[in-house]
Amino acid sequence: MSASVGPHGGPRPPTAPTSMPDLPDLSHLTEEERKIIMAVMVRQKEEEEKEEAMLKEDKPIQARTVHLLGKKPPAQNDIR
């Protein structure tokens, strides 16, 4: 397996921080394009973390029954 080579024969600098797994190959993009894509990916990760935190909140989700107009609620069988 050969190492990635930069424009002057030296090793190519990393295109993205190594803390983010599953990054696409951005080496064919300009520096500005890479920055834009990385900023979007960072925002996406932050949003996913916010969503995960909301789901982990101590407040349980309360279920409610919603009846559609014109429909009778289903009969409940009382077994005693």
All heavy atoms as a GROMACS GRO file, in nm:
protein
  621
    1MET      N    1   0.085  -0.117   0.000
    1MET     CA    2   0.000   0.000   0.000
    1MET      C    3   0.089   0.123   0.000
    1MET      O    4   0.181   0.135   0.078
    1MET     CB    5  -0.088  -0.007   0.125
    1MET     CG    6  -0.192   0.096   0.128
    1MET     SD    7  -0.300   0.053   0.268
    1MET     CE    8  -0.421   0.174   0.244
    2SER      N    9   0.063   0.219  -0.085
    2SER     CA   10   0.148   0.337  -0.094
    2SER      C   11   0.082   0.454  -0.023
    2SER      O   12  -0.039   0.465  -0.015
    2SER     CB   13   0.175   0.372  -0.240
    2SER     OG   14   0.053   0.402  -0.304
    3ALA      N   15   0.163   0.546   0.026
    3ALA     CA   16   0.114   0.664   0.095
    3ALA      C   17   0.068   0.768  -0.006
    3ALA      O   18   0.116   0.772  -0.118
    3ALA     CB   19   0.223   0.721   0.184
    4SER      N   20  -0.021   0.854   0.035
    4SER     CA   21  -0.068   0.962  -0.049
    4SER      C   22   0.043   1.065  -0.062
    4SER      O   23   0.108   1.101   0.035
    4SER     CB   24  -0.192   1.023   0.015
    4SER     OG   25  -0.240   1.127  -0.065
    5VAL      N   26   0.064   1.115  -0.184
    5VAL     CA   27   0.174   1.208  -0.209
    5VAL      C   28   0.117   1.343  -0.248
    5VAL      O   29   0.027   1.352  -0.331
    5VAL     CB   30   0.265   1.154  -0.321
    5VAL    CG1   31   0.376   1.252  -0.353
    5VAL    CG2   32   0.321   1.019  -0.284
    6GLY      N   33   0.170   1.448  -0.187
    6GLY     CA   34   0.127   1.584  -0.214
    6GLY      C   35   0.186   1.638  -0.343
    6GLY      O   36   0.261   1.569  -0.414
    7PRO      N   37   0.161   1.763  -0.377
    7PRO     CA   38   0.204   1.821  -0.504
    7PRO      C   39   0.356   1.836  -0.517
    7PRO      O   40   0.407   1.837  -0.628
    7PRO     CB   41   0.136   1.957  -0.508
    7PRO     CG   42   0.101   1.988  -0.366
    7PRO     CD   43   0.083   1.856  -0.299
    8HIS      N   44   0.429   1.841  -0.408
    8HIS     CA   45   0.574   1.858  -0.416
    8HIS      C   46   0.648   1.730  -0.378
    8HIS      O   47   0.765   1.735  -0.343
    8HIS     CB   48   0.619   1.974  -0.325
    8HIS     CG   49   0.558   2.105  -0.366
    8HIS    ND1   50   0.589   2.171  -0.481
    8HIS    CD2   51   0.462   2.180  -0.306
    8HIS    CE1   52   0.517   2.281  -0.491
    8HIS    NE2   53   0.438   2.289  -0.384
    9GLY      N   54   0.581   1.618  -0.384
    9GLY     CA   55   0.646   1.491  -0.355
    9GLY      C   56   0.644   1.453  -0.208
    9GLY      O   57   0.676   1.341  -0.173
   10GLY      N   58   0.608   1.545  -0.120
   10GLY     CA   59   0.600   1.515   0.023
   10GLY      C   60   0.466   1.452   0.056
   10GLY      O   61   0.381   1.436  -0.030
   11PRO      N   62   0.448   1.415   0.180
   11PRO     CA   63   0.320   1.356   0.218
   11PRO      C   64   0.207   1.457   0.206
   11PRO      O   65   0.226   1.575   0.230
   11PRO     CB   66   0.340   1.313   0.362
   11PRO     CG   67   0.455   1.392   0.411
   11PRO     CD   68   0.540   1.424   0.291
   12ARG      N   69   0.093   1.410   0.165
   12ARG     CA   70  -0.023   1.497   0.148
   12ARG      C   71  -0.081   1.528   0.285
   12ARG      O   72  -0.099   1.439   0.366
   12ARG     CB   73  -0.127   1.426   0.063
   12ARG     CG   74  -0.251   1.510   0.037
   12ARG     CD   75  -0.342   1.442  -0.058
   12ARG     NE   76  -0.271   1.434  -0.185
   12ARG     CZ   77  -0.328   1.427  -0.303
   12ARG    NH1   78  -0.456   1.423  -0.312
   12ARG    NH2   79  -0.256   1.421  -0.412
   13PRO      N   80  -0.114   1.654   0.313
   13PRO     CA   81  -0.174   1.688   0.442
   13PRO      C   82  -0.315   1.629   0.450
   13PRO      O   83  -0.380   1.610   0.348
   13PRO     CB   84  -0.180   1.841   0.440
   13PRO     CG   85  -0.173   1.879   0.297
   13PRO     CD   86  -0.097   1.769   0.227
   14PRO      N   87  -0.360   1.599   0.571
   14PRO     CA   88  -0.496   1.544   0.583
   14PRO      C   89  -0.598   1.645   0.535
   14PRO      O   90  -0.581   1.765   0.552
   14PRO     CB   91  -0.511   1.517   0.733
   14PRO     CG   92  -0.402   1.594   0.799
   14PRO     CD   93  -0.294   1.616   0.698
   15THR      N   94  -0.704   1.596   0.475
   15THR     CA   95  -0.806   1.685   0.420
   15THR      C   96  -0.913   1.721   0.522
   15THR      O   97  -0.991   1.809   0.500
   15THR     CB   98  -0.875   1.622   0.298
   15THR    OG1   99  -0.931   1.497   0.338
   15THR    CG2  100  -0.777   1.602   0.185
   16ALA      N  101  -0.918   1.646   0.634
   16ALA     CA  102  -1.019   1.671   0.735
   16ALA      C  103  -0.969   1.622   0.869
   16ALA      O  104  -0.882   1.536   0.875
   16ALA     CB  105  -1.147   1.599   0.696
   17PRO      N  106  -1.025   1.673   0.977
   17PRO     CA  107  -0.985   1.623   1.108
   17PRO      C  108  -1.015   1.474   1.120
   17PRO      O  109  -1.113   1.426   1.066
   17PRO     CB  110  -1.074   1.702   1.206
   17PRO     CG  111  -1.129   1.816   1.128
   17PRO     CD  112  -1.123   1.779   0.984
   18THR      N  113  -0.930   1.404   1.192
   18THR     CA  114  -0.947   1.260   1.204
   18THR      C  115  -1.055   1.222   1.303
   18THR      O  116  -1.088   1.106   1.316
   18THR     CB  117  -0.814   1.194   1.246
   18THR    OG1  118  -0.772   1.255   1.368
   18THR    CG2  119  -0.708   1.211   1.141
   19SER      N  120  -1.113   1.318   1.374
   19SER     CA  121  -1.215   1.287   1.473
   19SER      C  122  -1.349   1.252   1.409
   19SER      O  123  -1.436   1.198   1.475
   19SER     CB  124  -1.234   1.405   1.568
   19SER     OG  125  -1.279   1.517   1.496
   20MET      N  126  -1.367   1.281   1.282
   20MET     CA  127  -1.493   1.252   1.215
   20MET      C  128  -1.476   1.129   1.126
   20MET      O  129  -1.409   1.136   1.023
   20MET     CB  130  -1.539   1.371   1.132
   20MET     CG  131  -1.571   1.493   1.215
   20MET     SD  132  -1.630   1.630   1.117
   20MET     CE  133  -1.794   1.574   1.076
   21PRO      N  134  -1.537   1.016   1.163
   21PRO     CA  135  -1.525   0.896   1.082
   21PRO      C  136  -1.608   0.906   0.955
   21PRO      O  137  -1.696   0.991   0.943
   21PRO     CB  138  -1.579   0.787   1.174
   21PRO     CG  139  -1.674   0.858   1.263
   21PRO     CD  140  -1.617   0.996   1.281
   22ASP      N  141  -1.583   0.817   0.862
   22ASP     CA  142  -1.659   0.804   0.739
   22ASP      C  143  -1.660   0.931   0.654
   22ASP      O  144  -1.762   0.972   0.601
   22ASP     CB  145  -1.803   0.763   0.769
   22ASP     CG  146  -1.811   0.632   0.845
   22ASP    OD1  147  -1.727   0.544   0.818
   22ASP    OD2  148  -1.900   0.619   0.929
   23LEU      N  149  -1.546   0.996   0.643
   23LEU     CA  150  -1.538   1.116   0.562
   23LEU      C  151  -1.516   1.078   0.416
   23LEU      O  152  -1.440   0.987   0.385
   23LEU     CB  153  -1.422   1.205   0.607
   23LEU     CG  154  -1.440   1.274   0.741
   23LEU    CD1  155  -1.313   1.349   0.779
   23LEU    CD2  156  -1.556   1.369   0.736
   24PRO      N  157  -1.580   1.150   0.326
   24PRO     CA  158  -1.555   1.126   0.184
   24PRO      C  159  -1.418   1.180   0.146
   24PRO      O  160  -1.360   1.264   0.216
   24PRO     CB  161  -1.667   1.204   0.116
   24PRO     CG  162  -1.704   1.310   0.213
   24PRO     CD  163  -1.681   1.253   0.349
   25ASP      N  164  -1.367   1.136   0.034
   25ASP     CA  165  -1.239   1.186  -0.016
   25ASP      C  166  -1.261   1.325  -0.073
   25ASP      O  167  -1.332   1.343  -0.172
   25ASP     CB  168  -1.184   1.092  -0.123
   25ASP     CG  169  -1.054   1.142  -0.182
   25ASP    OD1  170  -0.987   1.227  -0.118
   25ASP    OD2  171  -1.017   1.096  -0.292
   26LEU      N  172  -1.202   1.425  -0.010
   26LEU     CA  173  -1.219   1.564  -0.054
   26LEU      C  174  -1.094   1.618  -0.121
   26LEU      O  175  -1.085   1.737  -0.148
   26LEU     CB  176  -1.255   1.652   0.067
   26LEU     CG  177  -1.376   1.609   0.150
   26LEU    CD1  178  -1.395   1.703   0.267
   26LEU    CD2  179  -1.501   1.603   0.065
   27SER      N  180  -0.999   1.530  -0.149
   27SER     CA  181  -0.870   1.575  -0.201
   27SER      C  182  -0.880   1.641  -0.338
   27SER      O  183  -0.793   1.720  -0.375
   27SER     CB  184  -0.772   1.459  -0.206
   27SER     OG  185  -0.820   1.359  -0.294
   28HIS      N  186  -0.983   1.614  -0.414
   28HIS     CA  187  -0.998   1.672  -0.548
   28HIS      C  188  -1.061   1.811  -0.544
   28HIS      O  189  -1.070   1.877  -0.648
   28HIS     CB  190  -1.082   1.579  -0.636
   28HIS     CG  191  -1.220   1.559  -0.586
   28HIS    ND1  192  -1.248   1.479  -0.475
   28HIS    CD2  193  -1.338   1.609  -0.627
   28HIS    CE1  194  -1.378   1.482  -0.453
   28HIS    NE2  195  -1.435   1.560  -0.543
   29LEU      N  196  -1.103   1.856  -0.426
   29LEU     CA  197  -1.169   1.985  -0.412
   29LEU      C  198  -1.069   2.093  -0.374
   29LEU      O  199  -0.961   2.065  -0.324
   29LEU     CB  200  -1.277   1.977  -0.304
   29LEU     CG  201  -1.386   1.874  -0.326
   29LEU    CD1  202  -1.479   1.869  -0.205
   29LEU    CD2  203  -1.464   1.902  -0.452
   30THR      N  204  -1.110   2.218  -0.397
   30THR     CA  205  -1.026   2.330  -0.354
   30THR      C  206  -1.035   2.343  -0.203
   30THR      O  207  -1.126   2.288  -0.140
   30THR     CB  208  -1.073   2.462  -0.418
   30THR    OG1  209  -1.202   2.495  -0.367
   30THR    CG2  210  -1.076   2.454  -0.570
   31GLU      N  211  -0.944   2.417  -0.145
   31GLU     CA  212  -0.944   2.437   0.000
   31GLU      C  213  -1.076   2.502   0.045
   31GLU      O  214  -1.132   2.464   0.148
   31GLU     CB  215  -0.825   2.525   0.040
   31GLU     CG  216  -0.808   2.540   0.189
   31GLU     CD  217  -0.774   2.409   0.260
   31GLU    OE1  218  -0.713   2.320   0.197
   31GLU    OE2  219  -0.811   2.396   0.378
   32GLU      N  220  -1.124   2.598  -0.031
   32GLU     CA  221  -1.250   2.665   0.004
   32GLU      C  222  -1.367   2.566   0.001
   32GLU      O  223  -1.451   2.566   0.092
   32GLU     CB  224  -1.276   2.779  -0.095
   32GLU     CG  225  -1.402   2.857  -0.064
   32GLU     CD  226  -1.427   2.971  -0.160
   32GLU    OE1  227  -1.340   3.000  -0.245
   32GLU    OE2  228  -1.534   3.032  -0.149
   33GLU      N  229  -1.373   2.481  -0.101
   33GLU     CA  230  -1.480   2.382  -0.109
   33GLU      C  231  -1.473   2.282   0.007
   33GLU      O  232  -1.576   2.245   0.064
   33GLU     CB  233  -1.472   2.307  -0.243
   33GLU     CG  234  -1.506   2.393  -0.363
   33GLU     CD  235  -1.470   2.329  -0.495
   33GLU    OE1  236  -1.375   2.248  -0.501
   33GLU    OE2  237  -1.539   2.361  -0.594
   34ARG      N  238  -1.351   2.242   0.042
   34ARG     CA  239  -1.334   2.150   0.156
   34ARG      C  240  -1.385   2.214   0.285
   34ARG      O  241  -1.452   2.150   0.365
   34ARG     CB  242  -1.188   2.110   0.172
   34ARG     CG  243  -1.145   2.001   0.076
   34ARG     CD  244  -1.007   1.951   0.114
   34ARG     NE  245  -0.907   2.051   0.083
   34ARG     CZ  246  -0.812   2.037  -0.008
   34ARG    NH1  247  -0.800   1.926  -0.075
   34ARG    NH2  248  -0.727   2.133  -0.031
   35LYS      N  249  -1.353   2.342   0.305
   35LYS     CA  250  -1.396   2.412   0.426
   35LYS      C  251  -1.549   2.419   0.433
   35LYS      O  252  -1.608   2.400   0.539
   35LYS     CB  253  -1.337   2.553   0.431
   35LYS     CG  254  -1.191   2.555   0.465
   35LYS     CD  255  -1.137   2.696   0.468
   35LYS     CE  256  -0.989   2.699   0.498
   35LYS     NZ  257  -0.936   2.836   0.499
   36ILE      N  258  -1.612   2.445   0.320
   36ILE     CA  259  -1.758   2.454   0.316
   36ILE      C  260  -1.819   2.318   0.352
   36ILE      O  261  -1.909   2.309   0.437
   36ILE     CB  262  -1.807   2.501   0.177
   36ILE    CG1  263  -1.765   2.646   0.154
   36ILE    CG2  264  -1.958   2.482   0.163
   36ILE    CD1  265  -1.785   2.693   0.011
   37ILE      N  266  -1.770   2.212   0.290
   37ILE     CA  267  -1.823   2.079   0.316
   37ILE      C  268  -1.798   2.037   0.460
   37ILE      O  269  -1.886   1.982   0.527
   37ILE     CB  270  -1.765   1.977   0.215
   37ILE    CG1  271  -1.824   2.008   0.077
   37ILE    CG2  272  -1.796   1.834   0.258
   37ILE    CD1  273  -1.765   1.926  -0.035
   38MET      N  274  -1.679   2.066   0.511
   38MET     CA  275  -1.649   2.030   0.649
   38MET      C  276  -1.739   2.106   0.747
   38MET      O  277  -1.785   2.050   0.846
   38MET     CB  278  -1.502   2.056   0.680
   38MET     CG  279  -1.407   1.961   0.610
   38MET     SD  280  -1.443   1.787   0.638
   38MET     CE  281  -1.428   1.778   0.814
   39ALA      N  282  -1.767   2.233   0.718
   39ALA     CA  283  -1.855   2.311   0.804
   39ALA      C  284  -1.995   2.251   0.807
   39ALA      O  285  -2.059   2.242   0.912
   39ALA     CB  286  -1.860   2.456   0.758
   40VAL      N  287  -2.043   2.207   0.691
   40VAL     CA  288  -2.175   2.144   0.683
   40VAL      C  289  -2.175   2.013   0.762
   40VAL      O  290  -2.269   1.984   0.837
   40VAL     CB  291  -2.215   2.119   0.536
   40VAL    CG1  292  -2.339   2.031   0.527
   40VAL    CG2  293  -2.237   2.251   0.464
   41MET      N  294  -2.069   1.935   0.750
   41MET     CA  295  -2.061   1.807   0.821
   41MET      C  296  -2.055   1.828   0.973
   41MET      O  297  -2.115   1.753   1.049
   41MET     CB  298  -1.943   1.726   0.770
   41MET     CG  299  -1.964   1.682   0.625
   41MET     SD  300  -1.826   1.593   0.557
   41MET     CE  301  -1.848   1.435   0.635
   42VAL      N  302  -1.985   1.931   1.016
   42VAL     CA  303  -1.976   1.962   1.159
   42VAL      C  304  -2.114   2.002   1.210
   42VAL      O  305  -2.158   1.957   1.317
   42VAL     CB  306  -1.871   2.071   1.186
   42VAL    CG1  307  -1.884   2.127   1.326
   42VAL    CG2  308  -1.731   2.017   1.162
   43ARG      N  309  -2.185   2.088   1.133
   43ARG     CA  310  -2.320   2.130   1.174
   43ARG      C  311  -2.414   2.009   1.182
   43ARG      O  312  -2.494   1.998   1.274
   43ARG     CB  313  -2.377   2.232   1.076
   43ARG     CG  314  -2.333   2.373   1.103
   43ARG     CD  315  -2.422   2.476   1.036
   43ARG     NE  316  -2.456   2.450   0.898
   43ARG     CZ  317  -2.387   2.491   0.792
   43ARG    NH1  318  -2.278   2.563   0.807
   43ARG    NH2  319  -2.427   2.464   0.671
   44GLN      N  320  -2.401   1.917   1.086
   44GLN     CA  321  -2.485   1.798   1.086
   44GLN      C  322  -2.459   1.715   1.212
   44GLN      O  323  -2.552   1.669   1.276
   44GLN     CB  324  -2.459   1.714   0.960
   44GLN     CG  325  -2.534   1.583   0.958
   44GLN     CD  326  -2.684   1.599   0.951
   44GLN    OE1  327  -2.733   1.697   0.896
   44GLN    NE2  328  -2.757   1.505   1.007
   45LYS      N  329  -2.333   1.699   1.247
   45LYS     CA  330  -2.298   1.621   1.366
   45LYS      C  331  -2.354   1.688   1.491
   45LYS      O  332  -2.407   1.621   1.580
   45LYS     CB  333  -2.146   1.607   1.376
   45LYS     CG  334  -2.103   1.516   1.489
   45LYS     CD  335  -1.956   1.490   1.486
   45LYS     CE  336  -1.924   1.381   1.585
   45LYS     NZ  337  -1.821   1.406   1.674
   46GLU      N  338  -2.345   1.820   1.499
   46GLU     CA  339  -2.400   1.893   1.613
   46GLU      C  340  -2.550   1.874   1.624
   46GLU      O  341  -2.605   1.855   1.732
   46GLU     CB  342  -2.366   2.042   1.603
   46GLU     CG  343  -2.219   2.072   1.624
   46GLU     CD  344  -2.182   2.215   1.590
   46GLU    OE1  345  -2.268   2.291   1.537
   46GLU    OE2  346  -2.066   2.253   1.614
   47GLU      N  347  -2.620   1.879   1.510
   47GLU     CA  348  -2.765   1.860   1.510
   47GLU      C  349  -2.801   1.719   1.555
   47GLU      O  350  -2.897   1.699   1.629
   47GLU     CB  351  -2.824   1.889   1.371
   47GLU     CG  352  -2.823   2.035   1.333
   47GLU     CD  353  -2.907   2.120   1.427
   47GLU    OE1  354  -3.018   2.078   1.467
   47GLU    OE2  355  -2.861   2.230   1.461
   48GLU      N  356  -2.725   1.620   1.510
   48GLU     CA  357  -2.750   1.483   1.552
   48GLU      C  358  -2.728   1.467   1.702
   48GLU      O  359  -2.805   1.397   1.769
   48GLU     CB  360  -2.660   1.386   1.474
   48GLU     CG  361  -2.701   1.371   1.329
   48GLU     CD  362  -2.601   1.291   1.247
   48GLU    OE1  363  -2.496   1.250   1.301
   48GLU    OE2  364  -2.629   1.268   1.128
   49GLU      N  365  -2.626   1.534   1.756
   49GLU     CA  366  -2.600   1.527   1.900
   49GLU      C  367  -2.713   1.594   1.978
   49GLU      O  368  -2.754   1.544   2.083
   49GLU     CB  369  -2.465   1.591   1.933
   49GLU     CG  370  -2.348   1.508   1.886
   49GLU     CD  371  -2.214   1.580   1.896
   49GLU    OE1  372  -2.213   1.700   1.930
   49GLU    OE2  373  -2.112   1.515   1.871
   50LYS      N  374  -2.765   1.708   1.928
   50LYS     CA  375  -2.877   1.775   1.993
   50LYS      C  376  -3.000   1.684   1.995
   50LYS      O  377  -3.068   1.672   2.096
   50LYS     CB  378  -2.913   1.905   1.920
   50LYS     CG  379  -2.824   2.022   1.949
   50LYS     CD  380  -2.884   2.143   1.879
   50LYS     CE  381  -2.781   2.245   1.847
   50LYS     NZ  382  -2.835   2.357   1.769
   51GLU      N  383  -3.027   1.622   1.881
   51GLU     CA  384  -3.143   1.535   1.872
   51GLU      C  385  -3.130   1.416   1.967
   51GLU      O  386  -3.225   1.380   2.037
   51GLU     CB  387  -3.157   1.484   1.728
   51GLU     CG  388  -3.279   1.398   1.706
   51GLU     CD  389  -3.295   1.353   1.562
   51GLU    OE1  390  -3.221   1.401   1.475
   51GLU    OE2  391  -3.381   1.268   1.540
   52GLU      N  392  -3.011   1.359   1.974
   52GLU     CA  393  -2.987   1.248   2.065
   52GLU      C  394  -3.006   1.291   2.210
   52GLU      O  395  -3.064   1.219   2.291
   52GLU     CB  396  -2.846   1.194   2.043
   52GLU     CG  397  -2.819   1.065   2.118
   52GLU     CD  398  -2.682   1.009   2.085
   52GLU    OE1  399  -2.642   1.013   1.967
   52GLU    OE2  400  -2.616   0.960   2.177
   53ALA      N  401  -2.959   1.410   2.244
   53ALA     CA  402  -2.974   1.461   2.380
   53ALA      C  403  -3.121   1.482   2.414
   53ALA      O  404  -3.165   1.452   2.525
   53ALA     CB  405  -2.896   1.592   2.396
   54MET      N  406  -3.199   1.532   2.318
   54MET     CA  407  -3.341   1.551   2.342
   54MET      C  408  -3.411   1.418   2.365
   54MET      O  409  -3.500   1.406   2.449
   54MET     CB  410  -3.406   1.625   2.226
   54MET     CG  411  -3.372   1.772   2.222
   54MET     SD  412  -3.472   1.866   2.104
   54MET     CE  413  -3.438   1.788   1.949
   55LEU      N  414  -3.372   1.317   2.292
   55LEU     CA  415  -3.434   1.186   2.306
   55LEU      C  416  -3.399   1.122   2.440
   55LEU      O  417  -3.474   1.040   2.492
   55LEU     CB  418  -3.390   1.093   2.192
   55LEU     CG  419  -3.442   1.132   2.054
   55LEU    CD1  420  -3.382   1.042   1.947
   55LEU    CD2  421  -3.594   1.127   2.049
   56LYS      N  422  -3.285   1.159   2.496
   56LYS     CA  423  -3.241   1.102   2.623
   56LYS      C  424  -3.294   1.178   2.744
   56LYS      O  425  -3.266   1.140   2.856
   56LYS     CB  426  -3.088   1.098   2.629
   56LYS     CG  427  -3.028   0.994   2.539
   56LYS     CD  428  -2.879   0.991   2.554
   56LYS     CE  429  -2.817   0.886   2.466
   56LYS     NZ  430  -2.673   0.884   2.479
   57GLU      N  431  -3.367   1.286   2.723
   57GLU     CA  432  -3.418   1.366   2.834
   57GLU      C  433  -3.502   1.279   2.926
   57GLU      O  434  -3.559   1.179   2.886
   57GLU     CB  435  -3.504   1.482   2.783
   57GLU     CG  436  -3.424   1.601   2.743
   57GLU     CD  437  -3.514   1.719   2.708
   57GLU    OE1  438  -3.636   1.712   2.730
   57GLU    OE2  439  -3.460   1.818   2.659
   58ASP      N  440  -3.512   1.319   3.050
   58ASP     CA  441  -3.585   1.244   3.151
   58ASP      C  442  -3.737   1.249   3.130
   58ASP      O  443  -3.809   1.170   3.188
   58ASP     CB  444  -3.554   1.297   3.291
   58ASP     CG  445  -3.410   1.268   3.330
   58ASP    OD1  446  -3.350   1.174   3.273
   58ASP    OD2  447  -3.358   1.338   3.418
   59LYS      N  448  -3.783   1.343   3.053
   59LYS     CA  449  -3.927   1.357   3.032
   59LYS      C  450  -3.976   1.245   2.939
   59LYS      O  451  -3.938   1.239   2.822
   59LYS     CB  452  -3.959   1.491   2.968
   59LYS     CG  453  -3.919   1.609   3.053
   59LYS     CD  454  -3.945   1.738   2.980
   59LYS     CE  455  -3.893   1.856   3.060
   59LYS     NZ  456  -3.906   1.982   2.987
   60PRO      N  457  -4.063   1.158   2.990
   60PRO     CA  458  -4.115   1.052   2.902
   60PRO      C  459  -4.215   1.109   2.802
   60PRO      O  460  -4.280   1.210   2.829
   60PRO     CB  461  -4.183   0.956   2.998
   60PRO     CG  462  -4.219   1.040   3.115
   60PRO     CD  463  -4.113   1.148   3.124
   61ILE      N  464  -4.224   1.047   2.691
   61ILE     CA  465  -4.320   1.090   2.589
   61ILE      C  466  -4.456   1.032   2.627
   61ILE      O  467  -4.469   0.914   2.653
   61ILE     CB  468  -4.278   1.038   2.450
   61ILE    CG1  469  -4.143   1.098   2.412
   61ILE    CG2  470  -4.384   1.071   2.345
   61ILE    CD1  471  -4.085   1.041   2.285
   62GLN      N  472  -4.555   1.118   2.634
   62GLN     CA  473  -4.689   1.072   2.669
   62GLN      C  474  -4.766   1.038   2.543
   62GLN      O  475  -4.771   1.116   2.449
   62GLN     CB  476  -4.763   1.182   2.746
   62GLN     CG  477  -4.699   1.213   2.880
   62GLN     CD  478  -4.776   1.320   2.955
   62GLN    OE1  479  -4.870   1.377   2.903
   62GLN    NE2  480  -4.734   1.347   3.077
   63ALA      N  481  -4.823   0.919   2.545
   63ALA     CA  482  -4.902   0.874   2.430
   63ALA      C  483  -5.042   0.930   2.441
   63ALA      O  484  -5.098   0.939   2.550
   63ALA     CB  485  -4.905   0.722   2.425
   64ARG      N  486  -5.099   0.970   2.331
   64ARG     CA  487  -5.237   1.013   2.330
   64ARG      C  488  -5.308   0.948   2.214
   64ARG      O  489  -5.249   0.921   2.111
   64ARG     CB  490  -5.259   1.161   2.311
   64ARG     CG  491  -5.168   1.255   2.333
   64ARG     CD  492  -5.216   1.395   2.310
   64ARG     NE  493  -5.109   1.453   2.232
   64ARG     CZ  494  -5.113   1.566   2.171
   64ARG    NH1  495  -5.220   1.638   2.174
   64ARG    NH2  496  -5.012   1.610   2.106
   65THR      N  497  -5.436   0.930   2.235
   65THR     CA  498  -5.518   0.875   2.129
   65THR      C  499  -5.581   0.990   2.054
   65THR      O  500  -5.639   1.081   2.115
   65THR     CB  501  -5.628   0.784   2.188
   65THR    OG1  502  -5.565   0.683   2.266
   65THR    CG2  503  -5.711   0.720   2.079
   66VAL      N  504  -5.571   0.987   1.925
   66VAL     CA  505  -5.630   1.091   1.842
   66VAL      C  506  -5.738   1.024   1.757
   66VAL      O  507  -5.712   0.927   1.687
   66VAL     CB  508  -5.524   1.156   1.751
   66VAL    CG1  509  -5.589   1.260   1.661
   66VAL    CG2  510  -5.415   1.218   1.835
   67HIS      N  511  -5.859   1.075   1.767
   67HIS     CA  512  -5.970   1.021   1.689
   67HIS      C  513  -5.992   1.110   1.568
   67HIS      O  514  -6.001   1.232   1.579
   67HIS     CB  515  -6.096   1.014   1.774
   67HIS     CG  516  -6.081   0.926   1.894
   67HIS    ND1  517  -6.072   0.789   1.885
   67HIS    CD2  518  -6.070   0.956   2.025
   67HIS    CE1  519  -6.057   0.739   2.006
   67HIS    NE2  520  -6.054   0.838   2.093
   68LEU      N  521  -6.005   1.048   1.453
   68LEU     CA  522  -6.030   1.122   1.331
   68LEU      C  523  -6.178   1.161   1.324
   68LEU      O  524  -6.265   1.090   1.374
   68LEU     CB  525  -5.993   1.037   1.210
   68LEU     CG  526  -5.847   0.993   1.204
   68LEU    CD1  527  -5.825   0.901   1.087
   68LEU    CD2  528  -5.756   1.114   1.195
   69LEU      N  529  -6.206   1.273   1.263
   69LEU     CA  530  -6.343   1.319   1.249
   69LEU      C  531  -6.424   1.218   1.168
   69LEU      O  532  -6.377   1.164   1.068
   69LEU     CB  533  -6.347   1.455   1.180
   69LEU     CG  534  -6.285   1.570   1.258
   69LEU    CD1  535  -6.285   1.695   1.172
   69LEU    CD2  536  -6.358   1.596   1.387
   70GLY      N  537  -6.546   1.194   1.213
   70GLY     CA  538  -6.633   1.102   1.141
   70GLY      C  539  -6.609   0.956   1.174
   70GLY      O  540  -6.678   0.870   1.124
   71LYS      N  541  -6.512   0.927   1.255
   71LYS     CA  542  -6.483   0.789   1.292
   71LYS      C  543  -6.520   0.769   1.438
   71LYS      O  544  -6.494   0.854   1.522
   71LYS     CB  545  -6.333   0.758   1.274
   71LYS     CG  546  -6.283   0.774   1.135
   71LYS     CD  547  -6.291   0.644   1.065
   71LYS     CE  548  -6.226   0.659   0.928
   71LYS     NZ  549  -6.225   0.540   0.854
   72LYS      N  550  -6.579   0.656   1.468
   72LYS     CA  551  -6.609   0.625   1.607
   72LYS      C  552  -6.484   0.563   1.671
   72LYS      O  553  -6.410   0.491   1.604
   72LYS     CB  554  -6.724   0.525   1.615
   72LYS     CG  555  -6.856   0.583   1.573
   72LYS     CD  556  -6.967   0.484   1.592
   72LYS     CE  557  -7.100   0.544   1.551
   72LYS     NZ  558  -7.210   0.451   1.569
   73PRO      N  559  -6.461   0.593   1.799
   73PRO     CA  560  -6.346   0.531   1.863
   73PRO      C  561  -6.365   0.380   1.871
   73PRO      O  562  -6.478   0.332   1.879
   73PRO     CB  563  -6.344   0.593   2.003
   73PRO     CG  564  -6.474   0.662   2.020
   73PRO     CD  565  -6.535   0.681   1.886
   74PRO      N  566  -6.258   0.304   1.864
   74PRO     CA  567  -6.270   0.158   1.869
   74PRO      C  568  -6.328   0.116   2.003
   74PRO      O  569  -6.300   0.175   2.107
   74PRO     CB  570  -6.128   0.109   1.851
   74PRO     CG  571  -6.042   0.225   1.885
   74PRO     CD  572  -6.121   0.348   1.857
   75ALA      N  573  -6.410   0.012   1.998
   75ALA     CA  574  -6.471  -0.040   2.120
   75ALA      C  575  -6.365  -0.107   2.205
   75ALA      O  576  -6.276  -0.174   2.152
   75ALA     CB  577  -6.580  -0.140   2.084
   76GLN      N  578  -6.377  -0.086   2.334
   76GLN     CA  579  -6.283  -0.150   2.425
   76GLN      C  580  -6.352  -0.265   2.494
   76GLN      O  581  -6.463  -0.250   2.547
   76GLN     CB  582  -6.230  -0.050   2.528
   76GLN     CG  583  -6.150   0.061   2.467
   76GLN     CD  584  -6.095   0.155   2.573
   76GLN    OE1  585  -6.127   0.144   2.689
   76GLN    NE2  586  -6.014   0.250   2.529
   77ASN      N  587  -6.291  -0.379   2.494
   77ASN     CA  588  -6.348  -0.496   2.560
   77ASN      C  589  -6.306  -0.497   2.705
   77ASN      O  590  -6.189  -0.508   2.736
   77ASN     CB  591  -6.301  -0.624   2.491
   77ASN     CG  592  -6.348  -0.633   2.348
   77ASN    OD1  593  -6.454  -0.579   2.315
   77ASN    ND2  594  -6.272  -0.699   2.263
   78ASP      N  595  -6.405  -0.482   2.794
   78ASP     CA  596  -6.377  -0.489   2.937
   78ASP      C  597  -6.390  -0.634   2.981
   78ASP      O  598  -6.498  -0.692   2.978
   78ASP     CB  599  -6.475  -0.403   3.017
   78ASP     CG  600  -6.444  -0.256   3.002
   78ASP    OD1  601  -6.327  -0.223   2.975
   78ASP    OD2  602  -6.537  -0.173   3.016
   79ILE      N  603  -6.281  -0.693   3.015
   79ILE     CA  604  -6.281  -0.831   3.062
   79ILE      C  605  -6.271  -0.828   3.213
   79ILE      O  606  -6.174  -0.777   3.266
   79ILE     CB  607  -6.167  -0.912   3.000
   79ILE    CG1  608  -6.178  -0.911   2.849
   79ILE    CG2  609  -6.164  -1.054   3.055
   79ILE    CD1  610  -6.062  -0.975   2.778
   80ARG      N  611  -6.372  -0.880   3.279
   80ARG     CA  612  -6.373  -0.876   3.426
   80ARG      C  613  -6.388  -1.012   3.480
   80ARG      O  614  -6.438  -1.103   3.442
   80ARG     CB  615  -6.483  -0.786   3.478
   80ARG     CG  616  -6.458  -0.646   3.440
   80ARG     CD  617  -6.564  -0.557   3.494
   80ARG     NE  618  -6.542  -0.425   3.434
   80ARG     CZ  619  -6.605  -0.319   3.467
   80ARG    NH1  620  -6.696  -0.322   3.561
   80ARG    NH2  621  -6.582  -0.205   3.410
   0.00000   0.00000   0.00000
